[in-house]
Amino acid sequence: MTKTVNHWIGGKTVEGASGTHGPVTNPATGEVTTKVAFASADEVDAAVAAAKEAYLTWGQSSLAQRTSILFKFRALLDANRDAIAELITAEHGKVHSDALGEVARGLEIVDLACGINVQLKGELSTQVASRVDVSSIRQPLGVVAGITPFNFPAMVPMWMFPIAIACGNTFVLKPSEKDPSASIKIAELLSEAGLPDGVFNVVHGDKVAVDRLLEHPDVKAVSFVGSTPIARYIHTTASANGKRVQALGGAKNHMLVLPDADLDAAADAAVSAAYGSAGERCMAISAVVAVGSIGDELVEKIRERAEKIKIGPGDDPTSEMGPLITKVHRDKVASYVEGAAAEGCEVVLDGTGHTVDGFENGHWIGISLLDKVPTSSKAYQDEIFGPVLTVLRTETYEEALDLINASPFGNGTAIFTRDGGAARRFQMEVEAGMVGINVPIPVPVGYHSFGGWKDSLFGDHHIYGNDGTHFYTRGKVVTTRWPDPADAPAGVDLGFPRNH
Ligand code: NAD
């Protein structure tokens, strides 16, 4: 018996009318548990129309009205952490504690949105000329859309919609078709919190739904998070259609380890950041760059720790790492390990044969660790997005920096060292959007923005934080004069206005 996930349009569940559905699989069992409706262009139009209608009043609502609803939503989200985490584990496969972490990080952005009144404070300059004042204000855009990836089905949508709706926009979300249930739970909680119908809508589907959002004349801005090829496509297509776009892409995050680093701390960090969520994180560490003579010792410390990771279903509290999202993805990840030796890598751990008793059809893969990985290998060049950590060796800091900066990706990176001068130099010289100093996954807190460089982000704005507020609003500058009745008439003056 499979359940059906439908769209959420105008404050209620709307059954898919196109008749097209996609399967949702429990990655731990390999069973199809759910079918998800795929929207046609007409169904996307209905969601955009509902959002456009709702904007007429939501765009005019007061900050107090918007934030009071967001505060109620925050309380509901807090009370439903476990329920949302369970939905994530059942469709994504990540372990429950990790799913709870994702909800917690999404909640941080709701916190920020509850205080949007501070961020939306305008600027005022008085008496810029005689009895002339100038104010700068920011206003919402209208209907905005979010297109999100499978790996954070709750957090990534929450990077977008809390800020967007707090700023007065209305929102259409197209979540990943692989794990759609969390988005519907969130829609229900928003409704329970008192969000007016049509302010938040969800359409499920694939390229058909995405393409309609990208071309729809009433969609004013598109936020995207996903893989680099699709991010590039979204940016190009939505920009050509005159929309504001932020498109966050894939990653290959490097962790540089200097010889003076605390190698136990570095090994703990590398293992947590590489294998957490089975490596299906855009901020996962996938390449360790060991500088100087420490390589052998560091690899041994990583191996010792990695071998102990307990792999199993995400709803088993003893599991530390769950399965991969699909069988196809599992096989793709395995292919990098299978081809690694022929590419010149030293295979220290090979997880491709891993199985879990009682869950023979799950999308399992064990821990893999590849050492002395050449930069020419596919294992280094591609974003593997699985539990495969590659280790590269360099003689010097400069060589390591050049290697990192030569990568087409520039999402997150980290340096492990006890040397403050080296850390500061790295912070200034590395070409990446987020840098950790003895911090392996430097995902910024909600009030700083998240975003990568190079092929990891297309567009001008990072996501959430001040950049989020700027992305979802546009500026307006108002120049005001209230003449004194005693003033002599100004008379006609065709010269360009000057302030005096
Ligand atoms: P994906 O690019 O396959 O899909 C993302 C979204 O785009 C989904 O909603 C999907 O339905 C849609 N989509 C897929 N193919 C499309 C097409 N041809 N045309 C239009 N829309 C399409 O990504 P994914 O596999 O769901 O997620 C994993 C990827 O996301 C990884 O590359 C990861 O690094 C990246 N990611 C990046 C960040 C970041 O902040 N930079 C965060 C999370 C995930």
Residues whose N, C-alpha, C, O or C-beta is under 5 A from the ligand:
A	BS01	NAD	I147 T148 P149 F150 N151 K174 P175 S176 E177 G205 D206 K207 V210 V225 G226 S227 T228 I230 L248 G249 G250 A251 C282 S456
